Amino acid sequence: MMTQPPNPPSISRWLRVEHAALLALVVVIYGRVSGDWLAFALLLLLPDISMIGYVRGSTLGSVTYNAGHMLAAALAVIALGAVTASLPVVQIGLIWAAHILLDRALGYGLKYPTHFKDTHLQRV
């Protein structure tokens, strides 16, 4: 099995800055849609429950973690909430996206099946 080489530090820094900027945008949008900041704080770390797969090993763990940290899924929830005019669904999607973007801004990326510390951004 071939593994991907880690991103050079300069690329990782650019990606982290980009994710921090997107995080700021999501937080502003959350505030503009009259977000409940207590709910935001309480639910922000909820996607990390997807790490539970690591109990059964790195391969399953990477699949469950990556499923819980897929930005496209969070954006789909936001879009679903917008299309159905459901403010709670939009808020959940924004909180989920904020979690993912915070992780990425801190350097925690999607996981490779080799080890929990092997991510698409860097080895943590």
FENBEL-V113971 format. One record per helix or strand. SS is the DSSP state (H for helix, E for strand). FROM is the first residue (numbers start at 1). LEN is the number of residues. If there is no record, write none. Layout:
# FENBEL-V113971
((SS & FROM & LEN) (SS & FROM & LEN))
This chain:
# FENBEL-V113971
((H & 9 & 24) (H & 37 & 7) (H & 46 & 11) (H & 58 & 11) (H & 71 & 13) (H & 87 & 19) (E & 111 & 1) (E & 118 & 2) (E & 123 & 1))
